[in-house]
Amino acid sequence: MNNVTRYSTISVLIFVLLSCSAFSSGRVEEPSGKREARVFWILDGSLSTESAEMFLERYLFPTSAAAMLWTEFHVRADDVRFDTLGGYRIVRKQRVLAEPVGTYLVYGYDLIIDVTRPAEGRRAEGPDSRSLKTYDVRFSYPEAADAGSPSQPVLPQPLEQALLAGIRTDGRASGKARVERIEYLGAGRFKATVRIGD
């Protein structure tokens, strides 16, 4: 399986998991405001610059930033299901980082995101403030994929990785979560602040 095919499969899976409403879904949405964020992605370093930029533009930009919006989650055994509340449109992006980490490349972008929420009600609002908890989580990526493995597992992007780490730390079976911010510490290591509530 070549890199482009593998990453196309991965991006479709991430898109389905996040149920991102960045695409038109037929529901009416209202603007909620603009938000600035620094966001990171990690890609196979063997991709050409053009292929990496195309993959980011077509697959990762439209889906990954959804983890920074309130997202309903349900945990069943080892499976976590997400439903993003509201939607967004990337108004501006500027690359601020392209750093190799072993066989991977970490890309960082400063984004301005125009956030929208469903017009039919308050569904996109965050959890009850009394149940809200904040977690600082850390995680890292290996410097190389396991070349001996016949099929490599899906590599969650940093925002999804942060959301999953926050949910595991919190321990709830369901609720609402979002990544407040994420930082790249270098050498494939990340730190993120995740908020979770009912």
C-alpha positions in Angstrom: 0.0 0.0 0.0 1.6 3.3 -1.0 1.7 6.3 1.3 -1.0 8.3 -0.5 -3.5 5.4 -0.4 -2.7 4.7 3.3 -3.1 8.3 4.3 -6.3 8.6 2.3 -7.7 5.6 4.3 -6.5 7.1 7.6 -8.1 10.5 6.8 -11.5 8.9 5.9 -11.4 7.0 9.2 -10.6 10.2 11.2 -13.3 12.1 9.3 -15.9 9.4 10.2 -14.8 9.3 13.8 -15.1 13.0 14.3 -18.3 13.3 12.3 -17.1 16.8 11.5 -19.6 19.3 10.4 -17.1 21.3 8.5 -19.0 20.2 5.4 -22.5 21.2 4.6 -25.0 18.9 6.3 -28.2 20.6 5.4 -28.7 22.0 8.9 -28.9 25.7 9.5 -25.9 27.2 11.4 -25.3 30.5 13.1 -21.9 32.2 13.4 -20.4 32.0 16.9 -17.2 33.9 16.4 -13.6 33.7 15.3 -10.9 31.8 17.1 -7.1 31.8 16.8 -5.2 28.6 17.4 -1.9 27.0 16.7 -2.5 23.4 15.5 -0.1 20.6 14.6 -0.2 17.6 12.3 2.2 14.7 11.8 2.8 13.1 8.4 5.0 10.5 6.9 8.3 12.2 6.1 8.7 10.3 2.8 5.9 12.3 1.3 7.0 15.0 -1.1 6.3 18.6 0.0 3.6 18.8 -2.7 1.9 15.6 -1.5 2.1 16.6 2.1 0.5 20.0 1.5 -2.2 18.4 -0.7 -3.0 15.9 2.1 -3.1 18.6 4.7 -5.3 20.8 2.6 -7.8 18.2 1.4 -8.0 15.9 4.4 -6.5 17.1 7.7 -7.4 20.8 7.6 -11.2 20.1 7.2 -11.3 17.5 10.0 -8.7 17.8 12.7 -9.5 21.2 14.1 -13.0 19.8 15.1 -11.3 18.5 18.3 -11.1 22.2 19.4 -14.9 22.5 19.4 -17.1 20.9 22.0 -17.4 17.2 21.0 -19.8 14.6 22.5 -18.0 11.4 23.3 -19.1 7.8 24.2 -16.6 5.2 25.4 -17.5 1.5 24.8 -14.7 -0.9 25.7 -11.7 0.3 23.6 -13.8 2.2 21.2 -14.5 6.0 21.5 -17.2 7.6 19.4 -17.2 11.4 18.7 -19.9 13.8 17.5 -18.7 17.4 17.0 -21.1 20.0 18.1 -21.2 22.9 15.6 -18.8 23.5 12.8 -16.0 25.7 11.5 -14.4 27.2 8.5 -10.7 28.0 8.3 -10.4 31.7 7.4 -6.6 32.0 7.4 -3.7 29.6 7.8 0.1 30.2 8.1 2.7 27.5 8.4 5.0 28.1 11.3 6.7 24.7 11.6 8.0 21.9 9.5 10.3 19.7 11.6 11.5 16.2 11.0 11.0 13.6 13.8 12.7 10.4 12.6 10.7 9.2 9.6 7.9 11.7 10.3 7.4 15.5 9.7 5.6 17.7 12.2 3.8 20.6 10.6 2.5 23.5 12.7 0.0 26.2 11.5 -1.4 29.3 13.0 -5.1 29.3 12.1 -8.0 31.7 12.3 -11.2 29.6 12.5 -14.7 30.9 12.0 -16.8 28.8 14.5 -20.5 28.2 13.8 -23.2 26.5 16.0 -26.5 24.8 15.0 -29.3 27.4 14.8 -31.9 25.0 16.3 -30.7 25.3 19.9 -28.0 25.3 22.5 -26.7 21.9 21.6 -23.2 23.3 20.7 -22.7 24.9 24.1 -20.2 23.4 26.5 -21.0 21.2 29.5 -22.5 22.3 32.8 -19.7 24.3 34.5 -20.2 22.3 37.8 -19.0 19.1 36.0 -16.2 20.7 34.0 -12.6 19.5 34.7 -9.4 20.6 33.0 -6.5 18.2 32.3 -3.0 18.8 31.1 -1.9 15.8 29.1 1.4 14.8 27.5 2.0 12.3 24.7 4.6 11.6 22.1 5.0 9.9 18.7 7.6 7.3 17.9 10.4 8.4 15.6 9.7 5.7 13.1 6.9 3.4 12.0 7.4 -0.3 12.8 8.7 -1.5 9.4 8.2 -5.2 10.4 4.5 -4.7 10.9 2.4 -5.9 7.9 -0.3 -3.2 8.5 0.5 -0.1 10.4 -2.1 1.1 12.9 -3.9 4.4 12.3 -1.8 7.3 13.6 -4.1 9.7 15.3 -3.2 13.4 14.7 -2.1 15.4 17.7 -5.5 17.1 18.4 -7.2 13.7 18.3 -4.4 12.2 20.4 -4.9 14.9 23.0 -8.7 14.4 23.1 -8.3 10.7 23.6 -5.6 11.2 26.3 -7.9 13.6 28.2 -10.9 11.3 28.0 -8.7 8.4 29.3 -7.4 10.5 32.2 -10.9 11.7 33.1 -12.5 8.2 33.0 -16.1 9.1 32.1 -18.0 6.8 29.8 -19.6 9.8 28.1 -19.7 13.6 28.1 -18.4 16.6 26.2 -14.7 17.4 25.6 -12.5 19.8 23.7 -8.9 20.6 23.3 -8.3 24.1 24.7 -4.7 24.4 23.4 -1.8 22.3 22.2 1.9 22.9 22.3 4.7 21.2 20.5 7.7 20.5 22.9 10.0 19.2 20.2 11.3 15.6 19.4 7.7 14.4 18.7 6.5 15.4 22.2 3.2 17.4 22.8 1.4 18.9 25.7 -2.3 19.8 25.6 -5.0 21.2 27.8 -8.3 19.3 27.5 -11.6 20.3 29.1 -14.2 17.7 29.9 -17.6 17.8 31.5 -21.2 16.4 31.4 
